[in-house]
Amino acid sequence: MLANFGATACTNCEAGKLFGLPEQTSHVCTTCAAGKYSGWTAQTSPAACFDCGAGTYSLAGAALCTNCEAGKYKATAGVALYTKL
């Protein structure tokens, strides 16, 4: 959970983001990398960002992976971009 300065309560990081990385010094949520997703709020571990499977992709901070468009593919899990056939 993320504490907003001056707020009366903490706020959960939204899906696709996490807080509490060991190297994190700011008070903001960090996005999951492109090619990964997290469908849950209030995550605190990089392990909560899962690889998108073959045939799907995501942009950074995604809560879900997106199917590749017709005529395009992605054979490797965790890769951000797809390739045109």
C-alpha positions in Angstrom: 0.0 0.0 0.0 1.1 3.5 -0.8 0.8 6.3 1.7 -0.3 9.6 0.1 1.3 12.6 1.9 -1.4 14.4 3.8 -3.9 11.7 3.2 -5.9 10.1 6.0 -5.5 6.5 4.6 -3.2 4.5 2.4 -4.0 3.7 -1.2 -3.4 0.3 -2.9 -1.3 0.3 -6.0 -3.6 -0.6 -8.9 -3.4 -3.8 -11.0 -0.3 -3.8 -13.2 1.7 -2.0 -10.6 3.5 -2.8 -7.3 5.2 -1.1 -4.4 8.0 -2.0 -2.0 10.9 -3.1 -4.2 14.2 -3.1 -2.2 15.7 -0.5 -4.4 12.6 1.7 -4.4 13.2 5.1 -2.7 10.2 7.0 -4.0 6.6 6.9 -2.8 5.0 5.8 -6.1 3.8 2.6 -7.5 6.2 0.9 -10.0 4.7 -0.6 -13.2 5.2 -4.2 -14.3 7.5 -4.2 -17.3 6.2 -4.6 -20.9 5.6 -8.3 -21.6 4.4 -8.9 -18.1 1.1 -8.3 -16.3 -0.4 -8.3 -12.8 -4.2 -8.5 -12.4 -4.2 -7.8 -8.6 -4.0 -4.7 -6.6 -1.7 -4.0 -3.6 1.2 -6.2 -4.9 4.6 -5.8 -3.2 6.9 -8.3 -5.0 8.3 -8.3 -8.6 7.1 -12.0 -8.6 3.6 -10.6 -8.9 4.3 -9.5 -12.4 3.8 -12.6 -14.6 5.1 -13.2 -18.1 2.5 -12.9 -20.9 2.3 -16.2 -22.6 3.1 -17.1 -26.2 0.5 -15.5 -28.6 -0.1 -12.5 -26.2 1.7 -9.3 -25.3 1.4 -6.3 -23.0 2.6 -2.7 -22.5 4.2 -1.7 -19.2 1.7 -1.5 -16.3 -0.8 -3.9 -17.8 -3.4 -5.7 -15.7 -4.0 -8.3 -18.6 -2.2 -9.5 -21.6 -3.6 -8.9 -25.1 -3.9 -11.5 -27.9 -1.7 -10.8 -30.9 -3.6 -9.4 -33.8 -4.5 -11.5 -36.9 -1.4 -12.2 -39.0 1.0 -11.5 -36.0 2.5 -13.9 -33.4 4.8 -14.0 -30.3 6.4 -17.3 -29.7 8.3 -16.4 -26.5 6.7 -15.7 -23.2 7.6 -12.4 -21.4 8.5 -10.6 -24.6 6.8 -7.2 -25.1 6.3 -7.1 -28.8 4.9 -9.4 -31.4 6.1 -10.1 -35.0 4.3 -9.8 -38.3 3.9 -13.1 -40.2 
